[in-house]
């Protein structure tokens, strides 16, 4: 069997980048999730896929979780939390949603490469993930074997899953509880 060198290079890159993620930032967003009446999640493009999976896992834990853009997503209100996954932190459609959430009195959190950009500057909490987006001009990251954006999307997925592990403990959920809420109409 021949090793898959690209796969190993990607895993090593993610392991190095993961060391730069601040656990205190995760804990702050976890606390906001625990305190929120409802949690709204949004992301565009490939970052949106990871965000959608996070919304699904929150539902498995019993949270009132909604992915923004679905026809059944209710309106956001005071007491709710919007979590935006955006590498650049300045995607126009996501900025518009962040502004709307804040105007309704909801709290805002973001998972981003650039917490200093528009969404991060409005956020009540953020998680900074190292990465390179296709819109980056100045880069503070080691070169990647992957296309721009891939390492951010992959690491954001893992950060979301890391928060699920913590939230599962905090809510005293067992795997059976999560399995019960898993889709059964497939």
SETIGU-647286 format. One record per residue (C-alpha): residue in one letter; residue number from 0; x, y, z. Coordinates in steps of 0.02 Angstrom, whole numbers, plus 50000, padded with zeros to 5 digits. Layout:
N
<site type="a" seq="NUM" xx="X" yy="Y" zz="Z"/>
...
//
This chain:
186
<site type="x" seq="0" xx="50000" yy="50000" zz="50000"/>
<site type="x" seq="1" xx="50066" yy="50171" zz="49954"/>
<site type="x" seq="2" xx="50039" yy="50316" zz="50074"/>
<site type="x" seq="3" xx="49928" yy="50458" zz="50016"/>
<site type="x" seq="4" xx="50055" yy="50599" zz="50033"/>
<site type="x" seq="5" xx="49931" yy="50739" zz="49998"/>
<site type="x" seq="6" xx="49813" yy="50676" zz="50133"/>
<site type="x" seq="7" xx="49954" yy="50667" zz="50260"/>
<site type="x" seq="8" xx="50013" yy="50842" zz="50212"/>
<site type="x" seq="9" xx="49837" yy="50910" zz="50237"/>
<site type="x" seq="10" xx="49819" yy="50826" zz="50407"/>
<site type="x" seq="11" xx="49989" yy="50893" zz="50462"/>
<site type="x" seq="12" xx="49940" yy="51068" zz="50406"/>
<site type="x" seq="13" xx="49777" yy="51059" zz="50502"/>
<site type="x" seq="14" xx="49868" yy="50995" zz="50657"/>
<site type="x" seq="15" xx="49988" yy="51143" zz="50651"/>
<site type="x" seq="16" xx="49849" yy="51269" zz="50621"/>
<site type="x" seq="17" xx="49743" yy="51193" zz="50761"/>
<site type="x" seq="18" xx="49879" yy="51242" zz="50885"/>
<site type="x" seq="19" xx="49840" yy="51424" zz="50845"/>
<site type="x" seq="20" xx="49654" yy="51412" zz="50889"/>
<site type="x" seq="21" xx="49619" yy="51492" zz="51059"/>
<site type="x" seq="22" xx="49512" yy="51380" zz="51171"/>
<site type="x" seq="23" xx="49453" yy="51533" zz="51270"/>
<site type="x" seq="24" xx="49372" yy="51597" zz="51109"/>
<site type="x" seq="25" xx="49281" yy="51431" zz="51088"/>
<site type="x" seq="26" xx="49224" yy="51434" zz="51269"/>
<site type="x" seq="27" xx="49150" yy="51609" zz="51249"/>
<site type="x" seq="28" xx="49045" yy="51556" zz="51099"/>
<site type="x" seq="29" xx="48993" yy="51395" zz="51188"/>
<site type="x" seq="30" xx="48931" yy="51502" zz="51333"/>
<site type="x" seq="31" xx="48831" yy="51612" zz="51213"/>
<site type="x" seq="32" xx="48754" yy="51455" zz="51137"/>
<site type="x" seq="33" xx="48705" yy="51390" zz="51309"/>
<site type="x" seq="34" xx="48624" yy="51556" zz="51353"/>
<site type="x" seq="35" xx="48535" yy="51588" zz="51187"/>
<site type="x" seq="36" xx="48350" yy="51561" zz="51164"/>
<site type="x" seq="37" xx="48383" yy="51503" zz="50986"/>
<site type="x" seq="38" xx="48541" yy="51482" zz="50883"/>
<site type="x" seq="39" xx="48551" yy="51535" zz="50701"/>
<site type="x" seq="40" xx="48697" yy="51479" zz="50595"/>
<site type="x" seq="41" xx="48750" yy="51546" zz="50425"/>
<site type="x" seq="42" xx="48894" yy="51532" zz="50304"/>
<site type="x" seq="43" xx="48914" yy="51550" zz="50116"/>
<site type="x" seq="44" xx="48990" yy="51429" zz="49994"/>
<site type="x" seq="45" xx="49100" yy="51292" zz="50064"/>
<site type="x" seq="46" xx="49109" yy="51378" zz="50234"/>
<site type="x" seq="47" xx="48920" yy="51362" zz="50233"/>
<site type="x" seq="48" xx="48932" yy="51172" zz="50218"/>
<site type="x" seq="49" xx="49032" yy="51164" zz="50381"/>
<site type="x" seq="50" xx="48913" yy="51289" zz="50463"/>
<site type="x" seq="51" xx="48762" yy="51186" zz="50408"/>
<site type="x" seq="52" xx="48837" yy="51030" zz="50486"/>
<site type="x" seq="53" xx="48862" yy="51126" zz="50649"/>
<site type="x" seq="54" xx="48680" yy="51180" zz="50648"/>
<site type="x" seq="55" xx="48630" yy="50999" zz="50625"/>
<site type="x" seq="56" xx="48739" yy="50940" zz="50770"/>
<site type="x" seq="57" xx="48668" yy="51075" zz="50883"/>
<site type="x" seq="58" xx="48494" yy="51008" zz="50842"/>
<site type="x" seq="59" xx="48555" yy="50833" zz="50889"/>
<site type="x" seq="60" xx="48603" yy="50906" zz="51058"/>
<site type="x" seq="61" xx="48427" yy="50975" zz="51080"/>
<site type="x" seq="62" xx="48461" yy="51158" zz="51041"/>
<site type="x" seq="63" xx="48334" yy="51259" zz="50942"/>
<site type="x" seq="64" xx="48453" yy="51279" zz="50795"/>
<site type="x" seq="65" xx="48416" yy="51351" zz="50623"/>
<site type="x" seq="66" xx="48522" yy="51367" zz="50468"/>
<site type="x" seq="67" xx="48485" yy="51537" zz="50390"/>
<site type="x" seq="68" xx="48411" yy="51530" zz="50216"/>
<site type="x" seq="69" xx="48300" yy="51377" zz="50240"/>
<site type="x" seq="70" xx="48115" yy="51410" zz="50208"/>
<site type="x" seq="71" xx="48071" yy="51357" zz="50386"/>
<site type="x" seq="72" xx="48199" yy="51471" zz="50470"/>
<site type="x" seq="73" xx="48105" yy="51590" zz="50586"/>
<site type="x" seq="74" xx="48146" yy="51774" zz="50609"/>
<site type="x" seq="75" xx="48288" yy="51815" zz="50728"/>
<site type="x" seq="76" xx="48248" yy="51912" zz="50887"/>
<site type="x" seq="77" xx="48322" yy="51976" zz="51049"/>
<site type="x" seq="78" xx="48389" yy="51832" zz="51152"/>
<site type="x" seq="79" xx="48445" yy="51736" zz="50997"/>
<site type="x" seq="80" xx="48621" yy="51708" zz="50935"/>
<site type="x" seq="81" xx="48684" yy="51716" zz="50756"/>
<site type="x" seq="82" xx="48847" yy="51624" zz="50718"/>
<site type="x" seq="83" xx="48927" yy="51673" zz="50553"/>
<site type="x" seq="84" xx="49060" yy="51564" zz="50471"/>
<site type="x" seq="85" xx="49158" yy="51677" zz="50353"/>
<site type="x" seq="86" xx="49341" yy="51662" zz="50308"/>
<site type="x" seq="87" xx="49355" yy="51840" zz="50245"/>
<site type="x" seq="88" xx="49236" yy="51915" zz="50372"/>
<site type="x" seq="89" xx="49170" yy="52032" zz="50240"/>
<site type="x" seq="90" xx="49057" yy="51931" zz="50124"/>
<site type="x" seq="91" xx="48920" yy="52056" zz="50082"/>
<site type="x" seq="92" xx="48770" yy="51942" zz="50107"/>
<site type="x" seq="93" xx="48838" yy="51885" zz="50276"/>
<site type="x" seq="94" xx="48876" yy="52064" zz="50329"/>
<site type="x" seq="95" xx="48694" yy="52108" zz="50290"/>
<site type="x" seq="96" xx="48633" yy="51963" zz="50397"/>
<site type="x" seq="97" xx="48749" yy="52010" zz="50540"/>
<site type="x" seq="98" xx="48685" yy="52189" zz="50537"/>
<site type="x" seq="99" xx="48504" yy="52128" zz="50536"/>
<site type="x" seq="100" xx="48535" yy="52013" zz="50685"/>
<site type="x" seq="101" xx="48615" yy="52154" zz="50784"/>
<site type="x" seq="102" xx="48473" yy="52274" zz="50740"/>
<site type="x" seq="103" xx="48348" yy="52147" zz="50809"/>
<site type="x" seq="104" xx="48445" yy="52135" zz="50973"/>
<site type="x" seq="105" xx="48523" yy="51964" zz="50941"/>
<site type="x" seq="106" xx="48700" yy="51923" zz="50989"/>
<site type="x" seq="107" xx="48829" yy="51891" zz="50854"/>
<site type="x" seq="108" xx="48976" yy="51772" zz="50848"/>
<site type="x" seq="109" xx="49091" yy="51728" zz="50704"/>
<site type="x" seq="110" xx="49216" yy="51596" zz="50651"/>
<site type="x" seq="111" xx="49338" yy="51684" zz="50535"/>
<site type="x" seq="112" xx="49515" yy="51710" zz="50475"/>
<site type="x" seq="113" xx="49496" yy="51898" zz="50500"/>
<site type="x" seq="114" xx="49406" yy="51952" zz="50661"/>
<site type="x" seq="115" xx="49462" yy="52131" zz="50623"/>
<site type="x" seq="116" xx="49352" yy="52138" zz="50467"/>
<site type="x" seq="117" xx="49170" yy="52194" zz="50458"/>
<site type="x" seq="118" xx="49081" yy="52045" zz="50538"/>
<site type="x" seq="119" xx="49212" yy="52021" zz="50673"/>
<site type="x" seq="120" xx="49207" yy="52205" zz="50720"/>
<site type="x" seq="121" xx="49020" yy="52188" zz="50755"/>
<site type="x" seq="122" xx="49033" yy="52021" zz="50844"/>
<site type="x" seq="123" xx="49009" yy="51989" zz="51029"/>
<site type="x" seq="124" xx="49130" yy="51843" zz="51014"/>
<site type="x" seq="125" xx="49242" yy="51767" zz="50881"/>
<site type="x" seq="126" xx="49352" yy="51618" zz="50846"/>
<site type="x" seq="127" xx="49503" yy="51657" zz="50739"/>
<site type="x" seq="128" xx="49556" yy="51514" zz="50627"/>
<site type="x" seq="129" xx="49716" yy="51527" zz="50527"/>
<site type="x" seq="130" xx="49688" yy="51513" zz="50342"/>
<site type="x" seq="131" xx="49696" yy="51594" zz="50172"/>
<site type="x" seq="132" xx="49539" yy="51649" zz="50084"/>
<site type="x" seq="133" xx="49529" yy="51686" zz="49899"/>
<site type="x" seq="134" xx="49506" yy="51870" zz="49946"/>
<site type="x" seq="135" xx="49663" yy="51884" zz="50052"/>
<site type="x" seq="136" xx="49799" yy="52005" zz="50003"/>
<site type="x" seq="137" xx="49912" yy="51992" zz="50156"/>
<site type="x" seq="138" xx="49938" yy="51817" zz="50221"/>
<site type="x" seq="139" xx="50002" yy="51765" zz="50393"/>
<site type="x" seq="140" xx="50003" yy="51578" zz="50364"/>
<site type="x" seq="141" xx="50123" yy="51447" zz="50301"/>
<site type="x" seq="142" xx="50095" yy="51398" zz="50120"/>
<site type="x" seq="143" xx="49969" yy="51260" zz="50090"/>
<site type="x" seq="144" xx="49965" yy="51116" zz="49968"/>
<site type="x" seq="145" xx="49778" yy="51150" zz="49954"/>
<site type="x" seq="146" xx="49680" yy="51283" zz="49859"/>
<site type="x" seq="147" xx="49645" yy="51443" zz="49956"/>
<site type="x" seq="148" xx="49502" yy="51424" zz="50078"/>
<site type="x" seq="149" xx="49513" yy="51235" zz="50100"/>
<site type="x" seq="150" xx="49611" yy="51232" zz="50263"/>
<site type="x" seq="151" xx="49495" yy="51364" zz="50340"/>
<site type="x" seq="152" xx="49340" yy="51264" zz="50293"/>
<site type="x" seq="153" xx="49413" yy="51101" zz="50357"/>
<site type="x" seq="154" xx="49475" yy="51175" zz="50520"/>
<site type="x" seq="155" xx="49311" yy="51268" zz="50548"/>
<site type="x" seq="156" xx="49220" yy="51101" zz="50533"/>
<site type="x" seq="157" xx="49337" yy="51027" zz="50664"/>
<site type="x" seq="158" xx="49317" yy="51180" zz="50777"/>
<site type="x" seq="159" xx="49128" yy="51163" zz="50767"/>
<site type="x" seq="160" xx="49142" yy="50978" zz="50812"/>
<site type="x" seq="161" xx="49257" yy="51022" zz="50956"/>
<site type="x" seq="162" xx="49123" yy="51139" zz="51024"/>
<site type="x" seq="163" xx="48995" yy="50999" zz="51006"/>
<site type="x" seq="164" xx="49103" yy="50888" zz="51117"/>
<site type="x" seq="165" xx="49106" yy="51025" zz="51251"/>
<site type="x" seq="166" xx="48921" yy="51064" zz="51233"/>
<site type="x" seq="167" xx="48876" yy="50880" zz="51245"/>
<site type="x" seq="168" xx="48963" yy="50875" zz="51414"/>
<site type="x" seq="169" xx="48889" yy="51041" zz="51471"/>
<site type="x" seq="170" xx="48711" yy="50984" zz="51430"/>
<site type="x" seq="171" xx="48741" yy="50810" zz="51502"/>
<site type="x" seq="172" xx="48687" yy="50729" zz="51340"/>
<site type="x" seq="173" xx="48724" yy="50547" zz="51301"/>
<site type="x" seq="174" xx="48750" yy="50478" zz="51128"/>
<site type="x" seq="175" xx="48580" yy="50395" zz="51142"/>
<site type="x" seq="176" xx="48500" yy="50567" zz="51167"/>
<site type="x" seq="177" xx="48583" yy="50630" zz="51009"/>
<site type="x" seq="178" xx="48538" yy="50473" zz="50913"/>
<site type="x" seq="179" xx="48355" yy="50495" zz="50962"/>
<site type="x" seq="180" xx="48355" yy="50667" zz="50880"/>
<site type="x" seq="181" xx="48443" yy="50604" zz="50723"/>
<site type="x" seq="182" xx="48342" yy="50602" zz="50562"/>
<site type="x" seq="183" xx="48229" yy="50450" zz="50548"/>
<site type="x" seq="184" xx="48134" yy="50498" zz="50390"/>
<site type="x" seq="185" xx="48277" yy="50460" zz="50271"/>
//
